[in-house]
Each structure stands twice: as structure tokens, then as C-alpha cells.
Amino acid sequence: MRDLITDMYNAFLADEILSEHVDNQSIKFINYPNANEIKNTMIVIDELQSPTPRDYADDDNLTYEYAYQIDVFVKQNSNTNSRLLCERLILRVQRIMWLEFGFGVLSTPKPNHDEEHALFRQTTVFKGKQYYEI
């Protein structure tokens, strides 16, 4: 069975645009960091549902459907427009999720600016299917 979270992690690190702003220590799985701990740019990959059987043939499912939430956090600083960087990075994540995994955007909640912690946050929920047997 394919480990999609690890595959996403590796795809994000391999991307030249994301890797300019995010290192391997700044991509987290499932556990969201405390806002006080975010010092630079960070990506969090969170699985929203267990794999769900879909697309049946001959009384057996052919695919499993997945849903992931991916958050991009950018610490505000005076050297860059952090809001625009956050938007640029989430759009790049959306592109990677489509090209590498075939996952489409299910929803994109309103972007968030946390003034107290000087953070910009963009969230996207992705849904997609994978063909394979357990």
C-alpha cells in the first residue's frame, strides 16, 4: 500500500519553488505546531478521512478515496510580502497535488492572518482516488 503522506512530503521537497522556502524540518504530518513555534514557512499535511472504497467492478472496489488538508503558514517579515508568498505557495501545493497525485481541490477556506503571532495561513482540502490493492 502506498504511503501518500510520505509521497506528498517528498514531492513538496523535490519542487524547486517550495524548496526555496520550506526545508525538510518544516513539513509536518498531522500535528499542528503551536503558533509561537513557527519561525519561518511551514507546511502541515493532515489526513481527514480513512481511505474509502470507491469505483466497484466484479463485486470489489477498484479505488480508494482520500481527503487531505494541507496548510501553509508563512511568518510575517519585512523582507517579503508574506501574504503573497503564502498564496503563491498554496497555489504551488495545489498544482503538485493535481499533477503528482490527481487530487483536486475540494475546498479552500478563507485565508487567515494571525496578527498576534504575525502569521499568514492558507488552507486547502484535497480529495482524490488511488488505484491499488491492499
JORANOR-V96671 format. One record per backbone hydrogen bond with DSSP energy under -0.5 kcal/mol. NH is the residue of the N-H (numbers start at 1). CO is the residue of the C=O. E is the energy in kcal/mol with one decimal. If there is no record, write none. Layout:
NH:CO:E, NH:CO:E
This chain:
4:2:-1.1, 7:3:-2.1, 8:4:-2.7, 9:5:-2.6, 10:6:-2.5, 11:7:-2.3, 12:8:-2.7, 13:9:-2.2, 14:10:-2.0, 15:11:-0.9, 19:15:-2.6, 20:16:-0.7, 20:17:-0.6, 21:17:-0.5, 21:18:-1.6, 22:18:-2.1, 26:23:-1.8, 27:24:-0.6, 28:26:-0.6, 28:43:-3.1, 30:45:-3.5, 31:29:-3.8, 32:30:-0.6, 37:34:-1.9, 38:34:-0.6, 38:35:-0.8, 39:37:-0.7, 42:73:-2.6, 43:26:-2.6, 44:71:-2.3, 45:28:-2.7, 46:44:-0.5, 46:69:-2.8, 48:67:-2.8, 49:67:-1.0, 52:65:-2.2, 54:63:-2.6, 57:60:-2.7, 60:57:-1.1, 62:54:-1.0, 62:55:-3.2, 63:54:-2.0, 64:130:-2.0, 65:52:-3.1, 66:128:-3.3, 68:126:-2.2, 69:46:-3.2, 70:124:-2.9, 71:44:-2.3, 72:122:-2.7, 73:42:-3.2, 74:120:-2.6, 75:40:-0.8, 76:118:-3.5, 80:77:-0.5, 82:80:-1.3, 85:81:-2.3, 86:82:-2.4, 87:83:-1.9, 88:84:-2.7, 89:85:-2.5, 90:86:-2.2, 91:87:-2.1, 92:88:-1.7, 93:89:-2.4, 94:90:-2.3, 95:91:-1.8, 96:92:-2.4, 97:93:-2.8, 98:94:-1.7, 99:95:-2.9, 100:96:-2.9, 101:96:-0.6, 101:97:-0.9, 102:98:-1.1, 103:97:-2.3, 104:102:-0.5, 104:127:-2.0, 106:125:-3.6, 107:125:-1.4, 112:121:-2.9, 114:119:-2.9, 115:113:-0.9, 118:114:-0.9, 119:114:-2.0, 120:74:-2.5, 121:112:-2.8, 122:72:-2.1, 124:70:-2.1, 125:107:-2.9, 126:68:-3.5, 127:104:-2.3, 128:66:-2.0, 130:64:-2.1, 132:62:-0.8, 132:130:-0.6
